[in-house]
Amino acid sequence: MKDKYQQLQAMRVKALQGGGPERIEKQHEKQKLTARERIKLLLDQNTFQETGMFVEHRCRDFGMGESQFLGDGVVTGFGTVAGRLVYVFAQDFTVFGGSLSETHAEKICKVLDLALQNGAPIIGLNDSGGARIQEGVNSLGGYADIFYRNTRASGVIPQLSAIMGPCAGGAVYSPALTDFIVMVDQSSYMFVTGPNVVKTVTKEEVTSEELGGAETHARKSGVSHLVASNDVHCIAQLKKLLSYLPQNCEEKPPQLIYDPTDESRPNLDTLLPSSNVLAYDIKKVVEEIVDSGSFLEIQPTFAGNIVIGFGRLAGRSIGIVGNQPKDLAGVLDVDASKKAGRFVRFCDCFNIPLLVLVDVPGFLPGTEQEWNAIISNGAKLLYAFSEATVPRITVITRKAYGGAYDVMNSKHIGADLNYAWPTAEIAVMGAKGASEIIFRKEIEQSEDREKALLEKEQIYAAKFAHPYKASARGFIDEVIFPRETRSRLIAGFNMLEQKVQHLPKKKHGNIPL
Ligand code: HXC
């Protein structure tokens, strides 16, 4: 009996060594933690329960039979984060470069299946050279098994991906199918085809970092949602993100204890500039509204003209979408529509109420936008809001012009409560543009055109550049002082706590992808 216990102990010790001390040292030299160190940081102390520690690959080609590492390059299991159950897999770069074999994939599938069946988030820590080259199609099959499960789990449980090393080829599609991607700066990259193939096919010379590093995906492609400065920061970001989310689509997000002493926010009365052509930072408005220090911005460096993120209002998680007047005057364009549309759908999947702050001059004109399908992309945001059944409250701070007024969670597309500040301007377009069109002849015929235009602008503004026409029609429920915004929102979301709304029976909708 003692022998048998010793055998188990020896096997455990072996498995814990991964690819061995040399490869672990190499990993550390690259400022990267090992798979096990990452899991230890992620989970509450002593909660990790491993599955598949002794799994071995089945490949016998290229001498692989003699090269076995217990666990086969991925550490899998479950544990808790802040006391809540999560499932986790962490690829171990010290074993065959974390490459994905058939058995490695089976281990990931096993925790994905458990996560889905038991209704808890799955967190993937990716660090892999891609398909295990020695295994050929078995490895490709393994990837597809994972993609299939990611898709089936989508909208049922939150799926978070951290990219903490290489992630290339078709391997990128598992993270892409998940809800959020956090990339570690300088030590991770994601691309479908690497720099060498790019050079051969397109003659472009580009480094891995330029092609698919964390900054590239945070600024240019929008593939990544958060950038971390190192592994420790990455794990901290994952934990923070999780704190806003429910365990699954049947639950509500956790609610923190709430101190109701600071509901009035007088600073909001002074945040807007005196002129409606001057910019301001919508993030300052967000920070004044939400519980102090609770705003977590998502995709902060991509499509800056729209701001998205999580926050808390009286301890309750909310998703926030706001036009950013400081960036392109807060106009809606292709990237902003895609960014916000996906975020709205995520919040709707997971019962996270939506707060929408509107200051939008319209859609961005131009051939670039039209040829990049602003029509279908703008429709994504429209679709996402129209389809969302979570509590939805809109606050128009300033401009709400044209089609963008409709799109930005207007009453007409199902918002529950629509507020406007006295500074709101709800119209087909700005006073100048409108006057140039509808009073063109009169202006052309006048002796002093500039003066005539100004006069007409004033007439148009007096008629439409305010919230009272819209509130007279009931499109706005109340015009409120900015300082009242927080208390109105707390009361509004409280009132909507039990909201039940069902979509018409269907297999699924057909969002304009
Ligand atoms: C098997 C691999 C491997 C792989 C790395 N290794 N990638 N083994 N299959 N895909 C092994 C190496 O042989 C080495 O073993 C160890 O992992 C560490 O690799 P190094 O090259 O020493 O590390 P580094 O210099 O940091 O370079 C990392 C790397 C490079 C950039 C990831 O290893 C690399 O280019 N690998 C191949 C990437 C690739 O082409 N993958 C296939 C992509 S196609 P030893 O024993 O020396 O420690 C794909 C299709 C998926 O993934 C499709 C899904 C639908």
Boltz pocket constraint, residues with backbone or C-beta under 6 A from the ligand:
constraints:
  - pocket:
      binder: B
      contacts: [[A, 23], [A, 93], [A, 94], [A, 95], [A, 96], [A, 97], [A, 98], [A, 99], [A, 128], [A, 129], [A, 130], [A, 131], [A, 132], [A, 133], [A, 134], [A, 139], [A, 140], [A, 143], [A, 144], [A, 166], [A, 168], [A, 169], [A, 170], [A, 171]]
      max_distance: 6.0
